[in-house]
Amino acid sequence: MAKNEVKVSANVADTVRPKIAGAKEHPGWHALRTIVGRITTPLLPDDYLQLANPLWSARELRGRVLEVRRETVDSATLVIKPGWGFSLDYQPGQYIGIGLLVDGRWRWRSYSLTSPAVRGSRTITITVKAMPEGFLSTHLVGGVAPGTIVRLAAPQGNFVMPDPAPASVLFITGGSGITPVMSMLRTLARRNQITDIVHLHSAPTESELMFAAELAELQRGSNGYQLRVRLTRQQGRLDLSRIGDEVTDWRDRQTWACGPEGMLNAAEATWAAAGVADRLHLERFAASRAAMHGQGGTVEFARSGKSVTVDAATSLMEAGESAGVRMPFGCRMGICQSCVVGLLDGHVRDLRTGTEHEPGSRVQTCISAASGDCVLDA
């Protein structure tokens, strides 16, 4: 299923008062801030509030890392206390954006929430697996200390578990693809809605099984939850074209699948061939990119008066951030449409499809790259 995400950052002139995060959720506080803002002009109330507590920022959503809890040798759960304006009324399976200041530069990625979606909670959790090519994931797992202030983007996504849950459910997860499903399982357990769930989970080795103890305890304590673990280095990958060998009534179940691209593609093909594609819900962690062509070019940011020369594989968003331009963003995967800006001159190329966009069009900066010199309205 596709994700949707709202704009959480914008390129705004320094003299323009920023939009207040969380105003709709806290109208009383927003009114008070407005009054105080008139008194403190030209400074914002935010400038004073941050001196007392950095989580009281109204310009952006923030959080404080309370704990970093190791899950496996290369993964960890971050317990985060969100600041003012962050909505804790999210749905199990959704994801958030998180920004961490590393070497003087804010680095952003999206991660699934693993905490249960229950009222009254004051913290959230994400569980991150350090990837060899993942600069930020490595820092989050091994380099972030409790007390660190991070930036947050509001919970988003359509890969969610409804309330009440379907009568029968099938989860298919691989590796870190288990993270959004953990939020679902924890939420269902809190709601006493674990009635008939079959969970097929794959990991390379036993030591790489995330949440192994918790999943085993859930299976012991609930007759409605069946966990079947597959260690792929010993047993090989799950063949979804033979899913009936594992779950005989799979066609009748609402299925949520998250994991490697190959696994998800196989699930799509199998469910479509059986005529039950409407019962399959997918979550992809990365956008597929087309083969690289072209030579890149110089990207000029008209409003900011900055420019940078990049190769054909560097996204316009990454180009802007490397030049110090505050780019609008959301999921950073080409799904939510939050990063769209105008292309004033030149051509840019969609990294997924290879499609080239001409001047006058609006382009997604997170999945587009320069195809020669170009000028953006940013």
DRENTORVO-24162 format. One record per residue (C-alpha): residue number from 1; residue in one letter; y, z, x. Coordinates in steps of 0.25 Angstrom, whole numbers. Layout:
REM DRENTORVO-24162
[r NUM,"A",[Y,Z,X]]
...
***
This chain:
REM DRENTORVO-24162
[r 1,"M",[0,0,0]]
[r 2,"A",[14,-3,5]]
[r 3,"K",[23,8,9]]
[r 4,"N",[37,10,5]]
[r 5,"E",[48,18,12]]
[r 6,"V",[63,21,10]]
[r 7,"K",[74,19,20]]
[r 8,"V",[75,32,28]]
[r 9,"S",[86,27,39]]
[r 10,"A",[97,18,38]]
[r 11,"N",[107,11,48]]
[r 12,"V",[120,19,43]]
[r 13,"A",[134,19,49]]
[r 14,"D",[137,32,56]]
[r 15,"T",[149,34,46]]
[r 16,"V",[140,33,33]]
[r 17,"R",[135,46,28]]
[r 18,"P",[120,44,28]]
[r 19,"K",[112,45,15]]
[r 20,"I",[107,59,13]]
[r 21,"A",[92,60,14]]
[r 22,"G",[85,67,2]]
[r 23,"A",[98,67,-7]]
[r 24,"K",[90,64,-19]]
[r 25,"E",[80,75,-17]]
[r 26,"H",[90,86,-14]]
[r 27,"P",[103,82,-23]]
[r 28,"G",[108,96,-22]]
[r 29,"W",[108,96,-7]]
[r 30,"H",[114,82,-7]]
[r 31,"A",[126,86,-15]]
[r 32,"L",[128,98,-6]]
[r 33,"R",[127,89,6]]
[r 34,"T",[137,79,0]]
[r 35,"I",[147,90,-2]]
[r 36,"V",[146,96,12]]
[r 37,"G",[146,82,18]]
[r 38,"R",[161,80,12]]
[r 39,"I",[165,93,19]]
[r 40,"T",[158,90,32]]
[r 41,"T",[163,75,33]]
[r 42,"P",[163,68,43]]
[r 43,"L",[150,75,47]]
[r 44,"L",[138,76,37]]
[r 45,"P",[132,89,32]]
[r 46,"D",[120,83,39]]
[r 47,"D",[126,85,53]]
[r 48,"Y",[128,100,50]]
[r 49,"L",[115,102,43]]
[r 50,"Q",[107,97,55]]
[r 51,"L",[113,107,64]]
[r 52,"A",[106,118,55]]
[r 53,"N",[93,111,53]]
[r 54,"P",[90,96,57]]
[r 55,"L",[81,95,45]]
[r 56,"W",[93,95,36]]
[r 57,"S",[97,81,39]]
[r 58,"A",[102,73,27]]
[r 59,"R",[103,60,35]]
[r 60,"E",[88,59,38]]
[r 61,"L",[75,65,34]]
[r 62,"R",[70,74,45]]
[r 63,"G",[59,84,48]]
[r 64,"R",[54,94,58]]
[r 65,"V",[41,94,64]]
[r 66,"L",[34,107,62]]
[r 67,"E",[21,105,68]]
[r 68,"V",[13,94,75]]
[r 69,"R",[-2,96,72]]
[r 70,"R",[-12,89,80]]
[r 71,"E",[-23,81,72]]
[r 72,"T",[-30,73,82]]
[r 73,"V",[-28,71,97]]
[r 74,"D",[-18,59,93]]
[r 75,"S",[-13,64,79]]
[r 76,"A",[-4,75,74]]
[r 77,"T",[2,80,61]]
[r 78,"L",[17,83,61]]
[r 79,"V",[21,94,51]]
[r 80,"I",[36,91,47]]
[r 81,"K",[46,98,39]]
[r 82,"P",[55,88,33]]
[r 83,"G",[70,91,32]]
[r 84,"W",[80,89,20]]
[r 85,"G",[78,77,11]]
[r 86,"F",[63,74,14]]
[r 87,"S",[55,72,2]]
[r 88,"L",[42,80,2]]
[r 89,"D",[38,73,-11]]
[r 90,"Y",[30,63,-5]]
[r 91,"Q",[16,57,-9]]
[r 92,"P",[4,59,-1]]
[r 93,"G",[1,46,8]]
[r 94,"Q",[16,43,11]]
[r 95,"Y",[22,42,25]]
[r 96,"I",[35,46,31]]
[r 97,"G",[44,41,43]]
[r 98,"I",[46,50,54]]
[r 99,"G",[56,49,66]]
[r 100,"L",[55,56,79]]
[r 101,"L",[65,56,90]]
[r 102,"V",[58,51,103]]
[r 103,"D",[66,49,115]]
[r 104,"G",[79,48,108]]
[r 105,"R",[74,38,97]]
[r 106,"W",[69,41,83]]
[r 107,"R",[55,35,81]]
[r 108,"W",[50,33,67]]
[r 109,"R",[36,31,61]]
[r 110,"S",[30,33,47]]
[r 111,"Y",[18,42,46]]
[r 112,"S",[10,47,34]]
[r 113,"L",[12,60,28]]
[r 114,"T",[0,69,29]]
[r 115,"S",[5,81,22]]
[r 116,"P",[1,83,7]]
[r 117,"A",[11,79,-3]]
[r 118,"V",[13,92,-10]]
[r 119,"R",[26,99,-16]]
[r 120,"G",[32,111,-8]]
[r 121,"S",[28,106,6]]
[r 122,"R",[39,107,16]]
[r 123,"T",[32,99,27]]
[r 124,"I",[26,86,29]]
[r 125,"T",[15,81,39]]
[r 126,"I",[12,68,46]]
[r 127,"T",[0,65,55]]
[r 128,"V",[3,56,66]]
[r 129,"K",[-7,49,75]]
[r 130,"A",[-2,45,89]]
[r 131,"M",[-4,30,91]]
[r 132,"P",[-4,24,105]]
[r 133,"E",[7,14,101]]
[r 134,"G",[14,25,92]]
[r 135,"F",[26,30,100]]
[r 136,"L",[30,40,89]]
[r 137,"S",[16,44,84]]
[r 138,"T",[14,49,98]]
[r 139,"H",[26,57,99]]
[r 140,"L",[23,63,85]]
[r 141,"V",[9,67,89]]
[r 142,"G",[12,72,103]]
[r 143,"G",[27,73,105]]
[r 144,"V",[34,80,93]]
[r 145,"A",[36,95,93]]
[r 146,"P",[37,104,81]]
[r 147,"G",[52,105,78]]
[r 148,"T",[55,91,80]]
[r 149,"I",[64,85,70]]
[r 150,"V",[60,71,65]]
[r 151,"R",[66,61,55]]
[r 152,"L",[58,58,42]]
[r 153,"A",[58,46,32]]
[r 154,"A",[54,49,18]]
[r 155,"P",[40,49,13]]
[r 156,"Q",[36,35,8]]
[r 157,"G",[24,26,6]]
[r 158,"N",[15,21,-6]]
[r 159,"F",[1,25,1]]
[r 160,"V",[1,38,-8]]
[r 161,"M",[-9,46,-16]]
[r 162,"P",[-5,47,-31]]
[r 163,"D",[-5,60,-39]]
[r 164,"P",[-15,62,-45]]
[r 165,"A",[-24,55,-35]]
[r 166,"P",[-34,45,-40]]
[r 167,"A",[-48,50,-44]]
[r 168,"S",[-55,44,-32]]
[r 169,"V",[-49,40,-19]]
[r 170,"L",[-53,33,-6]]
[r 171,"F",[-46,36,7]]
[r 172,"I",[-48,26,19]]
[r 173,"T",[-41,31,31]]
[r 174,"G",[-42,27,46]]
[r 175,"G",[-36,35,58]]
[r 176,"S",[-21,40,55]]
[r 177,"G",[-22,33,42]]
[r 178,"I",[-27,46,36]]
[r 179,"T",[-13,52,37]]
[r 180,"P",[-8,48,23]]
[r 181,"V",[-21,51,17]]
[r 182,"M",[-20,65,22]]
[r 183,"S",[-8,67,14]]
[r 184,"M",[-15,62,2]]
[r 185,"L",[-28,71,4]]
[r 186,"R",[-19,83,7]]
[r 187,"T",[-11,81,-6]]
[r 188,"L",[-23,78,-14]]
[r 189,"A",[-30,91,-9]]
[r 190,"R",[-17,99,-13]]
[r 191,"R",[-17,92,-27]]
[r 192,"N",[-32,95,-29]]
[r 193,"Q",[-34,80,-31]]
[r 194,"I",[-45,77,-21]]
[r 195,"T",[-56,72,-31]]
[r 196,"D",[-63,60,-26]]
[r 197,"I",[-58,55,-12]]
[r 198,"V",[-66,48,-2]]
[r 199,"H",[-59,47,12]]
[r 200,"L",[-64,37,23]]
[r 201,"H",[-57,40,36]]
[r 202,"S",[-59,33,49]]
[r 203,"A",[-55,38,63]]
[r 204,"P",[-60,33,77]]
[r 205,"T",[-66,47,81]]
[r 206,"E",[-68,61,75]]
[r 207,"S",[-57,66,84]]
[r 208,"E",[-47,56,78]]
[r 209,"L",[-49,61,64]]
[r 210,"M",[-36,66,59]]
[r 211,"F",[-37,78,49]]
[r 212,"A",[-52,79,51]]
[r 213,"A",[-53,94,48]]
[r 214,"E",[-44,93,36]]
[r 215,"L",[-52,81,30]]
[r 216,"A",[-65,88,32]]
[r 217,"E",[-60,100,26]]
[r 218,"L",[-55,92,14]]
[r 219,"Q",[-69,86,12]]
[r 220,"R",[-76,99,13]]
[r 221,"G",[-66,106,3]]
[r 222,"S",[-66,94,-8]]
[r 223,"N",[-77,87,-15]]
[r 224,"G",[-68,76,-18]]
[r 225,"Y",[-65,72,-4]]
[r 226,"Q",[-75,64,5]]
[r 227,"L",[-71,61,19]]
[r 228,"R",[-78,50,27]]
[r 229,"V",[-74,49,41]]
[r 230,"R",[-77,37,50]]
[r 231,"L",[-76,38,65]]
[r 232,"T",[-73,23,69]]
[r 233,"R",[-77,24,83]]
[r 234,"Q",[-91,28,80]]
[r 235,"Q",[-93,22,66]]
[r 236,"G",[-84,10,66]]
[r 237,"R",[-73,7,56]]
[r 238,"L",[-75,8,41]]
[r 239,"D",[-78,-5,35]]
[r 240,"L",[-70,-6,22]]
[r 241,"S",[-77,-18,17]]
[r 242,"R",[-89,-9,15]]
[r 243,"I",[-81,3,9]]
[r 244,"G",[-91,4,-2]]
[r 245,"D",[-101,9,8]]
[r 246,"E",[-92,21,10]]
[r 247,"V",[-86,23,-4]]
[r 248,"T",[-94,17,-15]]
[r 249,"D",[-83,18,-25]]
[r 250,"W",[-71,14,-17]]
[r 251,"R",[-66,3,-27]]
[r 252,"D",[-64,14,-37]]
[r 253,"R",[-55,23,-28]]
[r 254,"Q",[-41,23,-25]]
[r 255,"T",[-41,21,-9]]
[r 256,"W",[-30,24,1]]
[r 257,"A",[-32,18,15]]
[r 258,"C",[-24,20,28]]
[r 259,"G",[-28,17,42]]
[r 260,"P",[-29,5,52]]
[r 261,"E",[-25,-8,47]]
[r 262,"G",[-39,-14,48]]
[r 263,"M",[-44,-4,39]]
[r 264,"L",[-33,-6,28]]
[r 265,"N",[-35,-21,29]]
[r 266,"A",[-50,-19,26]]
[r 267,"A",[-47,-10,15]]
[r 268,"E",[-37,-20,8]]
[r 269,"A",[-47,-31,9]]
[r 270,"T",[-59,-23,4]]
[r 271,"W",[-51,-17,-8]]
[r 272,"A",[-45,-31,-11]]
[r 273,"A",[-59,-37,-11]]
[r 274,"A",[-64,-27,-21]]
[r 275,"G",[-52,-29,-30]]
[r 276,"V",[-47,-15,-29]]
[r 277,"A",[-35,-17,-20]]
[r 278,"D",[-27,-9,-29]]
[r 279,"R",[-35,4,-26]]
[r 280,"L",[-32,3,-11]]
[r 281,"H",[-19,10,-5]]
[r 282,"L",[-16,7,10]]
[r 283,"E",[-7,13,20]]
[r 284,"R",[-4,5,33]]
[r 285,"F",[2,12,45]]
[r 286,"A",[7,0,52]]
[r 287,"A",[12,-14,48]]
[r 288,"S",[4,-26,53]]
[r 289,"R",[12,-35,63]]
[r 290,"A",[11,-50,64]]
[r 291,"A",[9,-56,78]]
[r 292,"M",[22,-56,86]]
[r 293,"H",[30,-68,88]]
[r 294,"G",[44,-71,93]]
[r 295,"Q",[52,-64,104]]
[r 296,"G",[60,-53,97]]
[r 297,"G",[75,-54,100]]
[r 298,"T",[88,-46,99]]
[r 299,"V",[90,-38,87]]
[r 300,"E",[104,-35,83]]
[r 301,"F",[108,-24,73]]
[r 302,"A",[121,-29,67]]
[r 303,"R",[126,-16,61]]
[r 304,"S",[122,-7,73]]
[r 305,"G",[128,-17,83]]
[r 306,"K",[115,-15,92]]
[r 307,"S",[104,-25,97]]
[r 308,"V",[91,-25,104]]
[r 309,"T",[81,-35,109]]
[r 310,"V",[67,-33,105]]
[r 311,"D",[54,-40,106]]
[r 312,"A",[46,-47,94]]
[r 313,"A",[38,-35,91]]
[r 314,"T",[49,-25,90]]
[r 315,"S",[53,-22,75]]
[r 316,"L",[68,-23,72]]
[r 317,"M",[67,-8,68]]
[r 318,"E",[62,-4,82]]
[r 319,"A",[73,-13,88]]
[r 320,"G",[84,-6,80]]
[r 321,"E",[79,8,83]]
[r 322,"S",[78,4,98]]
[r 323,"A",[93,0,98]]
[r 324,"G",[97,12,91]]
[r 325,"V",[99,6,77]]
[r 326,"R",[96,15,65]]
[r 327,"M",[86,5,57]]
[r 328,"P",[82,8,42]]
[r 329,"F",[67,11,42]]
[r 330,"G",[56,16,33]]
[r 331,"C",[41,14,35]]
[r 332,"R",[43,6,48]]
[r 333,"M",[31,-3,44]]
[r 334,"G",[38,-14,36]]
[r 335,"I",[34,-8,22]]
[r 336,"C",[45,0,16]]
[r 337,"Q",[57,-10,18]]
[r 338,"S",[66,1,23]]
[r 339,"C",[70,-5,36]]
[r 340,"V",[75,-18,30]]
[r 341,"V",[88,-24,36]]
[r 342,"G",[95,-37,36]]
[r 343,"L",[93,-48,46]]
[r 344,"L",[107,-54,49]]
[r 345,"D",[103,-64,60]]
[r 346,"G",[90,-69,67]]
[r 347,"H",[76,-68,63]]
[r 348,"V",[66,-56,63]]
[r 349,"R",[51,-56,61]]
[r 350,"D",[42,-48,52]]
[r 351,"L",[32,-41,62]]
[r 352,"R",[21,-41,52]]
[r 353,"T",[21,-55,46]]
[r 354,"G",[29,-63,56]]
[r 355,"T",[39,-67,46]]
[r 356,"E",[53,-70,51]]
[r 357,"H",[65,-66,43]]
[r 358,"E",[79,-74,44]]
[r 359,"P",[93,-69,44]]
[r 360,"G",[98,-63,30]]
[r 361,"S",[84,-57,27]]
[r 362,"R",[81,-42,27]]
[r 363,"V",[70,-37,37]]
[r 364,"Q",[61,-25,39]]
[r 365,"T",[65,-20,53]]
[r 366,"C",[52,-12,55]]
[r 367,"I",[43,-24,54]]
[r 368,"S",[53,-36,59]]
[r 369,"A",[56,-40,73]]
[r 370,"A",[66,-49,79]]
[r 371,"S",[63,-64,80]]
[r 372,"G",[74,-68,89]]
[r 373,"D",[88,-61,89]]
[r 374,"C",[92,-55,76]]
[r 375,"V",[102,-47,69]]
[r 376,"L",[99,-35,59]]
[r 377,"D",[109,-29,49]]
[r 378,"A",[106,-15,55]]
***
